[in-house]
Amino acid sequence: MATCSLISTLFPSPSSSSFSLSRSSSNTTKPTTIHLSKSLHLQTPILFLLRPPNPKPTLPIIPLFPKLTIPNSLLLLCTSLALSFTLLLSPADSAAAFVVTSPRKLQSDELATVRLFQENTPSVVYITNLAVKQDAFTLDVLEVPQGSGSGFVWDKEGHIVTNYHVIRGASDLKVTLADQSTYDANVVGFDQDKDVAVLRVDAPKDKLRPIPIGVSADLLVGQKVYAIGNPFGLDHTLTTGVISGLRREISSAATGRPIQDVIQTDAAINPGNSGGPLLDSSGNLIGINTAIYSPSGASSGVGFSIPVDTVNGIVDQLVKFGKVTRPILGIKFAPDQSVEQLGVSGVLVLDAPANGPAGKAVSLFLYYFYKRGNL
């Protein structure tokens, strides 16, 4: 339809007659003439300029598939194969940038550490110390955890070895094995001076794996050691280090009495490690982790373990007798100040009770000389 461009127009007066427009059809691009019917009373003629619509732009027609010749066919085939090969490889190549490659093989020392941990973890247990407390308002009696520590399986009879300070003040004890099964534990005996205690659990023998017992007499400073325990309640945590010193002396956490020949190590020992095993590179028990030297209470690289040679004798007596019997002289000595004031060198004996070892020895000595007629 033609577009009209009105150049100027004055509308007819109201008295003017009606009019109609007719157009002569023409396919030319010249202006179309408007024929007016009837007479019109116009003040000024109306002029219209009609233009045909803008012709649509014509696009060149390109054949989708041009006429193929033999060279063109070969080129198209090679291009298709190359594109297919690229599409097949692209996903793998792009994914390779995000896929983690398989880890390299572990070194021999790493494999030894992994094997040591896997073989000894079933022997390490988690100990929970429960105390009975009464609610101040309801007067209800409740069992609340007051501490936790580590331990290890000593034998197939269910004996568990740990530190005495781990179980001190407990009204009830729970032992959790490596498979997360939990059992009530009874106290077999303890040695406060050496900070060693023995518990017993009624667990199936197939769940109890005794830890291999080693020797601590031939330890050397610098050799590797491994500590397994439950620091801060994180069960079965492995830390490594070396023996930093031997024949150290610490005080018992329970009595304050000295514990001699203690092993010093820089393997991280934190609260919750107490009672756990210290192992050599063969996975054998060489000590019980018992204390750390730290102003903040966390590991500072100075930890102490009771040597296994000391633990052996204590555990054997606790299992057999429920207590530890140590040899005594049965002699009462004078204080050092009195000895210095008297100017006496050596030891001043004040008394030897007759029922004590020294008193009995003196009685036998006197009887022997009496029989010989020397008295």
Buried (B, 14 or more C-beta within 10 A) or exposed (E): EEEEEEEEEEEBEEEBEEBEEEEEEEEEEEEBEBEEEEEBEBEEEBEBEBEBEEEEEEEEEEEEEEEEEEEEEEEEEEEEEEEEEEEEEEEEEEEEEEEEEEEEEEEEEEEBBEEBBEBBBBBBBBBBBBBEEEEEEEEEEEEEEBBBBBBBBBBBEBBBBBBBBBBBEBEEBBBBBBEEEBBEBEBBBBBBBBBBBBBBBEBEEEBBBBBBBBBBEEBEEEEBBBBBBBBEEEBBBBBBBBBBEBEBEBEBBBBEEEBEBBBBBBBBBBBBBBBBBBBBBEBBBBBBBBBBBBEEEEBBBBBBBBBBBBBBBBBEBBBEEEEBEEEEEBBEEBEEEEBEEEEEEEEBEEEBEEEBBBBBBBEEEEEEEEEEEEE
